[in-house]
Amino acid sequence: MKRMYFLKLRSFCSIASKAVPALLLAMLLSFSAFAQTNGTIKGIVTDENNVPLPGVTVSVKGTNTGTITNANGAYTIVAKGPEDVILFTLMGSLPKEIIAGDKKVINVTLVTDTKQLKDVVVIGYGTASKKDVTGSITTIKSEEFNQGVLTTPAELLQGKVAGLNVTKSGDPNATPAVVLRGPSTIRTTGGAMEPFYVIDGVPGASIDLLAPADIESIDVLKDAAATAIYGARAANGVIIVTTRKAKAGQTRLSYNAYVAMEEVSKQLDMLTGDELRAYLKKNDQTLIPDLNDDGSNTNWQKLVERKGYSHNHNVSFGGSNATTDYGGSFNYLKNDGILKNTSLERTTVRGYITQRFFDNRLRLGLTVTNSHTRSNDIVQAQVLSNMLFYLPTVSPFNPDGTYKEYYARTGSGTLNPLSLINNNFIKTDDSKTLITGLVQADIFKGLKYTLSLSSQRNQNNYNSYYNHASGLAVNLNGVATRKAYQNTSTVVESYFNYDKTLGANTIKLLAGYTYQQDRTNDGFGITTQNFSNDALTYNNLFLSNPANTSQIGFDNNPISTLRLISYYGRVQYSYADKYLFMASLRNDGSSAFGINNRWGYFPAVSAGWNISSEPFMKHVDLVSVLKLRAGYGVSGNSAGFNAFSSLLIYGTPAGNSKFLYNGNITNAIGPVRNDNPDLKWESTATTNIGLDFGILKDRVSGSIDYYIKKTSDLIYDQYPVSTTQYFVPTYTANVGSIKNSGIELALSATIVKSHGFTWRTNLNLAHNKNEITNLSNEKFAINYIQTAQLGGKGQSGNYSQIILPGYALGTFNLWHYMGKNDNGVSTYQKADGTITATQPLTTDAKLGGNAQPKLMYGWSNNFYYKNFDLNFLLRGVLGNKILNATLAGLNNPVDSKIQNIPHFTTNESYNDINAYLISDRFLESGSYLRLDNLSLGYTFKPHTQSVKSIRFYATGNNLFVITRYRGIDPEINIGGVTPGIDNNNFYPKTRTYIVGLSASF
């Protein structure tokens, strides 16, 4: 056996001695061949200008093998065989595939995908190519946003979108008024006039959740053909916000920061102490020594105003690979107002992650955003008035350092402005958190399912304290108010998208379901008084000692839970990219409305014709884009309602809160609102015809739109009714209609484009005509609604505006000024045509102009020279009126012994006892032209792999304004039902100087 084994072993060794070297040689040759045909592949990726492209995803198609190019565009990847396909992808470029073969070096040039960069817009529940859009939509990219000290993202769009009016004062704690294509309601509560916001697909999300630096683009949906997919909440337009995310195959880190100084752009020209004394002496008048004149020259505007310093910091990061997208950001803003003790401090934290499975067929995502805002404020209604009216002949302080006050003084300026600022304060602490979970599944080719669940929580804490020395709480020993309310919103969106292309036919289908529940006013509010000292301010309210229960006030804000359920569908069809059709239908049900009208339908239909795609346009080289579109749709307005809006409500009647019952003090309970089972949302029907065009290979492009927007079923909650039929003498009902019609023009042009210099310009113009068409129906009738009760000396019962069929919202109804009589006294025309030198009656008022501008415009220009960039924005309005009630109230020569007057009044007769009356004498032009933004920047691109670019810039905001308006600023709020009124309540507009940097890594 041993011998036989040895023989076999020797035979095997003999064979092995010959075979093994051959086998090793074969393996070596095979390995050598592999090294030559696949193995490691290197290369550089460049763009059309031969500039290296960093961040390009390079992968072996169908595998998990992948890498990205470095700052020099270089990459290295390992292929497994010559048949492998190397895939090169970059957002904004056309992908490219190359077979590995036997190549060791593969250099690639990627071509820019102009359609992907320019033509993608966000629509409801999806995206679309701009050439396929049949509605009126404007897209603003991040590079086009306004730069400045911005407290809300809405300010990014100021002057950028035709038909969108954004107005804001210098108050850091105030939100801007945003009106799109004119007012479509006569309600103001709960954002009834505001557009509907959608953030990354979450409907109704708070716009304050986002820092401006975290926004990638904003799409403004204007007409009902585009907005009706959002149904009962879209009558005022829809603003869709898309946040920044990492591009495919890239990792990014960026830091954006600025510091700013703000100053008052204009002060009212009031008299100094010496000038007031001289004016009174000229008219044989004197001030009461010490009490009204201690020899001072006090500029109260200067004392309560200051230079405001602000700074903002934003750090963001993100990455995207074959299976995961992730990112986050941190933003900190500190904005000190130009009125002392006013400021805003906001911290925003955001993070997201998306994981892809099964070759990207399943995507799971989670996004968490928190915005925490702390603000300090003052009693603005008092400070803004008293800093103008208070006598400049009085010093701020007594010899002992206390504030000088004289509470017995009558007139309009009776409280020391510095005391108002420092002895009263308001603090708010607002925290908003939005959590969104996303599931997307590609069921089969063309069919995608999306499930989105979001929860938004808003916790708002309000605290104020008027101390022992407060002129607003004299002898009350301190008044404290605390409020704590939590609002929560839960939204579930579930929908299918199906896309199919059959030859020249393309069809896109959408079907979905929405559930939303809003719970509001979960909390309390209480006011109490009489504290032993001011040490704890509003803390520990149990230390207050109110004399009776009437000195304790509770908020009347009941908890409300509102639900919305919706079903919606949409079909989009195109043939040969020439003929376009879109139709949508949404069915909304809301618990806010009457039992007979809980559900409503919101249809829309639109069509488009890409004329430039027709064969007869092929040889028209001048025209690159020419598209005609038309649409009609109905959307609704259900903002500002709670679950009790249509119900019979019992509560505490006004003026009858307590009564004595069996020896006990008891709350009075009774009906406070009538029920209306037929109450429903306001409906807005819009017809829009538009033309999109591009010429000279899109060097010049733009659009023109004409629209008619009719709102019916206007809701008014003060219709007078008989108490023999109803519990309460006023009724909330759908009565009335309003109409807006207008034309919009948007132009974009690249005037110059050379190797080193580029000049781009954008112009938008918008004309809108607003008209109240009806306020009555067969059941409820009202001829007009008086608004704008401004008060003032002897005018507490007067109204300055009227809502009247046939006229615009914001129409003024004022006494007609007829000049001075021989004694220098202001005269006015009475209703019968006669002239009077005494105060007229309310029935003598005449209709005047209105606050709605006839034309809004914005013109921006961007210049690029090598690494430098310069841009500016001019914007303004024409044709609107402003009621300068501030100047009217100040124009009171008779009371100049107890309150200050402007230089304007020195030209008035001291005997003019009517000079202060609010009349059309103070109805002024609100037209203006403003240099809103001027920025100069320099971008440095170091030749390192770690730093992509660093941009330094300097910006000026509100550098000048050209206007005939005599007030502080003509940009008066035109939102609400009393637009265009300046009545001692305008927080001064600021002029801002900013330096900042943006760094990308």
Buried (B, 14 or more C-beta within 10 A) or exposed (E): EEEEEEEEEEEEEEEEEEEEEEEEEEEEEEEEEBEEBBBEBEBBBBBEEEEBBBBBBBBBEEEEBBBBBBBBBBBEBEBEEBEBBBBBBBBEBBEBEBEBBEBBEBEBBBEBBEEEEBBBBBBBBBEBBBBBBBBBBBBBEBEBBBBBBBBBBBBBBBBBBBBBBBBBBBBBBBBBBBBBBBBBBBBBEEBBBBBBBBBBBBBBBBBBBBBBBBBEBBBBBBBBBBBBBBBBBBBBBBBBBBBBBBBBBBBBBBBBBBBBBBBBBBBBEBBBBEBBBEBBEEBEBEBEEEBBBBEBBBBBBEBBBBEBEBBBBBBBBBBBBBBEBBBBBBBBBBBBBBBBBBBBBBBBBBBBBBEBEEEEEBBBBEBBBBBBBBBBBBBBEBBBBBBBBBBBBBBBEEEEEEBBBBEEBEBBBBBBBBBBBBBBBBBBBBBBBBBBBBBBBBEEEBBBBBEBBBBBBBBBBBBBBBBBBBBBBEEBBBBBBBBBBBBBBBBBBBBBBBBEEEEEEBBBBBBBEBBBBBBBBBBEBBBBBBBEEBEBBBEEBEBBEBEEEEBEBEBEBEEBBBBBBBBBBBBBBBEEBBBBBBBBBBBBBBBBBBEEBBBBBBBBBBBBBBBBBBEEBEEEEEBBBBBBBBBBBBBBBBBBBBBBBBBBBEBBEEEEBEEEEEEEEEEEEEBBBBBBEBBBBBBBBBBBBBBBBBBEEBBBBBBBBBBBBBBBBBBBBEBEBEEEEBBBEBBBBBBBBBBBBBBBBBBBBBEEEEEEEBBBBBBBBBBBBBBBBBBEEEEBEBEBBBBBEBBBBEBEEBBBBBBBBEBBBBBBBBBBBBEBBEEEBBBBBBEEEEEBBEBBEEEBBBBBBBBBBBBBBBBBBBBBEEEEBBBBBBBBBBBBBBBBBBBBBBBBBBBBBBBBBBEBBBEBBBEBBBBBBBBBBBBBBBBBBBBBBBBBBEBEEEEEEEBBBBBBBBBBBBBEBEBEBBBBBBBBBBBBBBBBBBBBBBBBBBBBBBEBBBBBB
